[in-house]
Amino acid sequence: QFNTVTFNAAISACERSTKWQEALQLFSDMMQSRAQLDIITYNASISSCEKVGKWEKALQLFGRMLLDRVEVKTVTYNAAISACEKGGEWKTASQLFGMMATQIL
């Protein structure tokens, strides 16, 4: 049985090697195993999508993170904003920046 730390390490390894599909499969496996998804899980998964410009997937994860009430940090916003930038989604990136500015203040 894998735990949160094991899953996070595997997702982070996928993120570093731009294996976004594998990272998302591990994310899905993690949910099915009922392991605790935490900020590391989400940040690594969002970053894996960001690195290859999969902005829609990154935003899906970001939205789920909010629904799961996992604390969103600046690094999370940065990865989501960067994913939008790579996908030419400037309006969405601007909205995320506004959300981040509101959270910080």
C-alpha positions in Angstrom: 0.0 0.0 0.0 1.4 3.3 -1.1 1.1 6.3 1.2 1.0 10.1 0.6 4.8 10.5 0.8 5.4 7.7 -1.7 2.8 9.0 -4.2 4.1 12.6 -3.9 7.7 11.4 -4.6 6.5 9.5 -7.7 4.4 12.5 -8.9 7.3 14.9 -8.3 9.7 12.6 -10.3 7.2 12.6 -13.2 6.9 16.4 -13.0 10.7 16.8 -13.1 10.9 14.6 -16.2 7.9 16.2 -18.0 5.9 13.0 -17.8 2.6 14.8 -17.1 0.3 11.9 -18.1 2.0 9.6 -15.7 1.8 12.3 -13.0 -1.9 12.6 -13.6 -2.3 8.8 -13.5 -0.6 8.7 -10.2 -2.8 11.5 -8.9 -5.8 9.4 -10.0 -4.4 6.3 -8.4 -3.8 8.3 -5.2 -7.4 9.4 -5.1 -8.6 5.8 -5.6 -6.3 4.5 -2.9 -7.8 7.2 -0.5 -4.3 8.4 0.3 -4.4 12.0 1.6 -3.9 14.5 -1.2 -1.9 17.5 0.1 -0.3 20.7 -1.2 2.7 18.8 -2.4 0.5 16.4 -4.4 -1.4 19.3 -6.0 1.6 21.5 -6.7 3.6 18.7 -8.3 0.6 17.7 -10.4 -0.2 21.3 -11.5 3.5 21.9 -12.3 3.7 18.7 -14.4 0.9 20.1 -16.5 2.4 23.6 -16.6 5.7 22.4 -18.0 4.0 21.0 -21.1 1.5 23.8 -21.5 -1.6 21.7 -20.4 -3.3 24.7 -19.0 -6.8 23.1 -18.9 -5.6 20.2 -16.9 -3.7 22.5 -14.6 -6.8 24.5 -14.0 -8.9 21.4 -13.3 -6.4 20.4 -10.6 -6.4 23.9 -9.2 -10.2 23.9 -9.0 -10.2 20.5 -7.3 -7.6 21.8 -4.9 -9.9 24.6 -3.9 -12.9 22.2 -3.6 -10.8 19.9 -1.4 -9.9 23.0 0.8 -6.2 22.4 0.4 -4.3 25.6 1.1 -3.2 27.3 -2.1 0.2 29.0 -1.9 2.0 31.4 -4.2 3.9 28.6 -5.9 0.5 27.0 -6.8 -0.8 30.2 -8.3 2.5 30.7 -10.2 2.3 27.2 -11.8 -1.3 27.7 -12.8 -0.6 31.2 -14.2 2.4 29.9 -16.1 0.3 27.1 -17.6 -2.2 29.6 -18.8 0.6 31.8 -20.2 2.0 28.9 -22.2 -1.5 28.2 -23.5 -2.1 31.8 -24.5 -4.8 32.1 -21.9 -3.9 35.6 -20.8 -7.4 36.5 -19.4 -7.5 33.4 -17.2 -3.9 34.1 -16.1 -4.9 37.6 -15.1 -7.9 36.3 -13.2 -5.7 33.9 -11.3 -3.3 36.8 -10.5 -6.2 38.8 -9.1 -7.2 35.9 -7.0 -3.7 35.5 -5.7 -3.4 39.2 -4.9 -6.7 39.1 -3.0 -5.5 36.1 -1.0 -2.2 37.7 -0.1 -3.8 40.9 1.1 
